[in-house]
């Protein structure tokens, strides 16, 4: 006898999967997408505002200016017309993030590892790549599919039973500012897209190898926040080296080197 409940869930899954399939720019990877751009952007803005309420904004004028300079160049290279915002947060965390809709924050704790403008570009391009690839919305979609029995409606988020789940998936629920790590697949994809963003922005993507080598040398868990992103140091560097020829084509094409 056919289990109609199981069949209905299976059928509904197929409907949502077919309706919510899209692909990532540059890499062409297919992914599930059940969250609209508008919902994602609104959630990103709300999360960003909440994070800033409980954070100490850096008063270091020089590094704040550098973060804005690098951010503006990376954003322009992305070709995406988000309401981009860049903030330097005074915190010893070795971390950075970009929430949906182009809300970027860099923690001062990572600056000793970026060291240069190019090193900062590695970090910011990687984070911006997460937003461009809509990794947050993809993760939310996966959580909605697995955790809510596909009970998804078109209601506004404030009336949506999935709101807390979505906010948690963004890292904005429960503990503001504690961003859940992306999957290994997302991290490596952001590395690849980030290299191309660097190249388009006029930063030599080869600096990415030097940055990750410095991060790998911490060896004491100090960079746990930024390195809790699953790929091992050696694997990440190896993958970046594999992506470099593709990125260097953009760099040489635009900057004749």
C-alpha positions as CSV (number, residue, x, y, z in Angstrom):
1,X,0.0,0.0,0.0
2,X,1.2,3.4,-0.9
3,X,2.0,5.7,2.1
4,X,0.0,8.7,0.9
5,X,1.5,11.0,3.5
6,X,5.0,10.1,2.4
7,X,4.0,10.4,-1.3
8,X,2.5,13.8,-0.7
9,X,5.7,15.1,1.0
10,X,7.7,13.6,-1.9
11,X,5.5,15.2,-4.5
12,X,5.5,18.6,-2.7
13,X,9.3,18.4,-2.5
14,X,9.5,17.9,-6.2
15,X,7.2,20.9,-6.8
16,X,9.3,23.2,-4.5
17,X,12.6,21.9,-6.0
18,X,11.5,22.5,-9.5
19,X,10.0,25.9,-8.6
20,X,13.0,27.0,-6.6
21,X,16.0,25.9,-8.6
22,X,18.5,28.5,-9.8
23,X,22.2,28.7,-10.5
24,X,25.1,30.6,-9.1
25,X,26.8,33.2,-11.3
26,X,30.3,32.5,-12.5
27,X,30.4,28.9,-11.2
28,X,27.0,27.8,-12.7
29,X,26.2,25.5,-9.8
30,X,22.6,24.6,-9.4
31,X,21.0,25.3,-6.0
32,X,17.7,25.4,-4.2
33,X,16.2,28.8,-3.7
34,X,12.9,29.3,-1.8
35,X,13.6,32.7,-0.4
36,X,13.0,35.8,-2.5
37,X,15.6,38.5,-3.0
38,X,13.4,41.0,-1.1
39,X,13.0,38.7,1.9
40,X,16.7,38.0,2.0
41,X,17.7,41.6,1.8
42,X,15.2,42.7,4.5
43,X,16.5,40.0,6.8
44,X,20.1,41.0,6.1
45,X,19.4,44.6,6.9
46,X,17.6,43.7,10.1
47,X,20.4,41.4,11.2
48,X,23.1,44.0,10.4
49,X,21.3,46.7,12.4
50,X,20.9,44.4,15.4
51,X,24.6,43.4,15.3
52,X,25.7,47.0,15.2
53,X,23.6,47.8,18.2
54,X,25.6,45.5,20.3
55,X,29.0,46.1,18.7
56,X,31.7,48.8,19.2
57,X,32.3,50.6,16.0
58,X,36.0,51.3,15.5
59,X,37.2,54.9,15.8
60,X,40.4,54.1,13.9
61,X,40.0,56.6,11.0
62,X,42.8,55.1,8.9
63,X,41.6,51.5,8.9
64,X,38.0,52.6,8.6
65,X,38.8,54.5,5.5
66,X,40.7,51.5,4.2
67,X,37.8,49.2,4.8
68,X,35.5,51.6,2.9
69,X,37.9,52.0,0.1
70,X,38.4,48.3,-0.5
71,X,34.7,47.6,0.0
72,X,33.8,50.2,-2.6
73,X,36.2,48.8,-5.2
74,X,34.9,45.2,-4.6
75,X,31.3,46.3,-4.7
76,X,31.8,48.2,-7.9
77,X,33.5,45.1,-9.4
78,X,30.6,42.9,-8.4
79,X,28.2,44.8,-10.7
80,X,25.4,44.3,-8.2
81,X,23.4,47.4,-7.1
82,X,23.0,46.6,-3.4
83,X,22.8,49.2,-0.7
84,X,26.4,48.5,0.2
85,X,27.5,49.3,3.7
86,X,31.0,48.7,5.2
87,X,31.8,48.8,8.9
88,X,34.9,48.2,10.9
89,X,34.1,46.7,14.3
90,X,36.4,47.0,17.3
91,X,36.7,43.3,18.4
92,X,39.6,40.9,18.8
93,X,37.7,38.2,16.8
94,X,39.6,37.2,13.7
95,X,36.5,37.4,11.5
96,X,34.5,39.3,8.9
97,X,31.0,38.8,7.4
98,X,28.7,40.0,4.6
99,X,25.0,39.7,5.2
100,X,22.5,39.4,2.4
101,X,22.0,42.7,0.6
102,X,25.6,43.8,0.9
103,X,26.0,44.6,4.6
104,X,29.7,44.0,5.3
105,X,31.6,44.1,8.6
106,X,35.2,43.5,9.3
107,X,36.5,42.9,12.9
108,X,39.8,44.6,13.8
109,X,41.1,41.3,15.0
110,X,41.7,40.1,11.5
111,X,43.7,43.2,10.4
112,X,47.1,41.8,11.7
113,X,46.6,38.9,9.3
114,X,45.4,40.9,6.3
115,X,48.4,43.3,6.8
116,X,48.0,45.1,3.5
117,X,45.2,46.6,1.3
118,X,45.5,43.5,-0.9
119,X,45.2,41.2,2.1
120,X,42.0,43.0,3.2
121,X,40.7,42.7,-0.3
122,X,41.1,38.9,0.0
123,X,38.8,38.9,3.0
124,X,36.2,41.4,1.8
125,X,36.0,39.8,-1.7
126,X,35.4,36.4,-0.1
127,X,32.6,37.8,2.1
128,X,31.0,39.8,-0.7
129,X,31.1,36.6,-2.8
130,X,28.8,34.9,-0.2
131,X,26.3,37.6,-0.7
132,X,26.5,37.6,-4.5
133,X,26.1,33.8,-4.6
134,X,23.2,34.2,-2.1
135,X,24.6,31.5,0.1
136,X,22.6,32.8,3.1
137,X,19.3,32.4,1.2
138,X,20.4,29.0,0.0
139,X,21.1,27.9,3.5
140,X,17.7,29.3,4.7
141,X,16.1,27.4,1.8
142,X,17.7,24.1,2.9
143,X,16.6,24.7,6.5
144,X,13.1,25.4,5.4
145,X,13.0,22.3,3.3
146,X,14.4,20.0,6.0
147,X,13.1,21.6,9.2
148,X,9.6,22.8,8.4
149,X,8.0,20.0,6.4
150,X,7.7,22.5,3.5
151,X,5.1,24.5,5.3
152,X,6.0,27.6,3.4
153,X,3.6,30.4,2.5
154,X,3.8,33.7,0.8
155,X,3.0,35.6,4.0
156,X,5.2,38.5,5.1
157,X,8.1,37.4,7.3
158,X,6.7,39.0,10.4
159,X,3.7,36.7,10.1
160,X,5.7,33.7,8.8
161,X,6.1,30.7,11.1
162,X,9.5,30.3,9.6
163,X,10.8,33.7,10.7
164,X,12.8,32.4,13.7
165,X,14.2,29.6,11.6
166,X,15.2,32.0,8.8
167,X,16.8,34.4,11.3
168,X,18.8,31.6,12.9
169,X,20.0,30.4,9.5
170,X,21.2,34.0,8.9
171,X,23.0,33.9,12.2
172,X,20.8,36.7,13.4
173,X,18.6,34.7,15.8
174,X,19.3,33.8,19.4
175,X,22.9,35.2,19.6
176,X,23.3,38.2,17.4
177,X,26.6,38.4,15.6
178,X,27.4,34.7,15.9
179,X,27.2,33.7,12.3
180,X,26.8,30.0,11.5
181,X,29.5,28.6,9.3
182,X,28.7,28.0,5.7
183,X,29.3,24.6,4.2
184,X,32.6,23.5,2.7
185,X,31.0,23.9,-0.7
186,X,29.9,27.4,-0.1
187,X,33.3,28.4,1.3
188,X,35.2,27.1,-1.6
189,X,32.8,28.7,-4.0
190,X,33.2,32.0,-2.2
191,X,36.9,31.7,-2.5
192,X,36.6,31.2,-6.3
193,X,34.2,34.1,-6.8
194,X,36.2,36.2,-4.4
195,X,39.4,35.8,-6.5
196,X,37.5,37.0,-9.6
197,X,36.1,40.0,-7.7
198,X,39.6,40.9,-6.6
199,X,40.9,40.7,-10.1
200,X,38.1,42.8,-11.5
201,X,38.7,45.4,-8.7
202,X,42.4,45.7,-9.6
203,X,43.8,43.6,-6.8
204,X,46.2,40.8,-7.7
205,X,44.4,37.6,-6.7
206,X,47.7,35.9,-5.9
207,X,47.7,37.7,-2.6
208,X,45.0,35.2,-1.5
209,X,47.5,32.4,-1.1
210,X,49.7,34.6,1.1
211,X,46.8,35.6,3.3
212,X,45.6,32.0,3.9
213,X,49.1,30.8,4.5
214,X,49.3,33.5,7.3
215,X,46.0,32.3,8.7
216,X,47.1,28.7,8.6
217,X,50.2,29.6,10.7
218,X,48.1,30.7,13.7
219,X,47.9,27.1,14.8
220,X,46.5,27.9,18.2
221,X,42.8,28.2,17.5
222,X,43.0,32.1,17.6
223,X,41.4,32.2,14.1
224,X,38.7,29.7,15.0
225,X,35.9,32.1,14.0
226,X,37.1,32.6,10.5
227,X,38.6,29.2,10.1
228,X,35.6,27.3,11.3
229,X,34.5,27.3,7.7
230,X,35.3,23.6,7.2
231,X,37.9,23.3,4.5
232,X,41.3,22.4,5.9
233,X,44.0,25.0,5.5
234,X,46.0,22.8,3.0
235,X,42.9,22.0,1.0
236,X,41.7,25.6,0.9
237,X,45.1,26.8,-0.3
238,X,45.3,24.0,-2.9
239,X,41.8,24.9,-4.3
240,X,42.7,28.6,-4.4
241,X,45.8,27.8,-6.4
242,X,43.6,25.8,-8.8
243,X,41.3,28.8,-9.2
244,X,44.1,31.3,-9.7
245,X,44.6,30.9,-13.5
246,X,40.9,31.7,-14.1
247,X,41.1,34.8,-11.9
248,X,44.4,35.9,-13.4
249,X,42.8,36.0,-16.8
250,X,40.4,38.7,-15.5
251,X,43.3,40.6,-13.9
252,X,45.6,40.6,-16.9
253,X,42.7,41.4,-19.2
254,X,41.8,44.5,-17.2
255,X,45.2,45.6,-16.0
256,X,47.6,44.4,-18.7
257,X,49.9,42.4,-16.4
